Amino acid sequence: MRPEDKPDGQKRSFVEEARRAQIIESAIGTLAELGYTGTSLARVAERVGISKGVISYHFAGKAELMEQIVERVYRDIAQFVLSRLEKEATATGALRETIRSVAEYMRDHRTQLLALGEVVTNLRTTPDGALRYGIAFNEPIYDAREALFRRGQQAGEFRPFDARVMSVTVQAALDDMFAYWVTHPGHDLEAHAEELADLFEHATRSEDPGATANR
């Protein structure tokens, strides 16, 4: 019986959780080094120093392991960014800090970014073969950022604009920033993020000169 198949209410033990985390970490490193096609359960097991059967006990297969990586990375990013947003009282400040903090996190977690890119661009669903993580996967991100824009508009910080369009545009800019950094590791990621923060502050701010902004 795999841990996921335990009766309702019965949680995984500390040892099981630690082993799953170790396997996920190994898979992230393997993906970053060998790419999606080069990453197999056997390769991940070899990296950890365990048998492939141990991985099969904790995960149904490669697809489930890949999904857990995406969940883990997104959760870690969200926790980091949200902790930075707690001190931001304005929507303008929150927008700028979101852009800055996600870049700061990825700067120190390049391996996670590489692994995430491999999974998102390669993992497909069955039986239709569509990408598992398409644009629709970003809907919760779009929703949260749209809510931020609407809050700023209601407070008079932001000018009238389509909040969904702006939300999608911000995310596309962030995705392209990271894609460029992966291709050009020497690129100044934090300076790029600062430029984006300036760009979107100017694009969204109210034309009212008395509106509050937080730089």
Secondary structure, 3 states (H helix, E strand, C coil): CCHHHCCCCCCCCHHHHHHHHHHHHHHHHHHHHHHHHHCCHHHHHHHHCCCHHHHHHHCCCHHHHHHHHHHHHHHHHHHHHHHHHCCCCCHHHHHHHHHHHHHHHHHCCHHHHHHHHHHHHHCECCCCCCECCCHHHHHHHHHHHHHHHHHHHHCCCECCCCHHHHHHHHHHHHHHHHHHHHHCCCCCHHHHHHHHHHHHHHHHECCCCCCCCCC
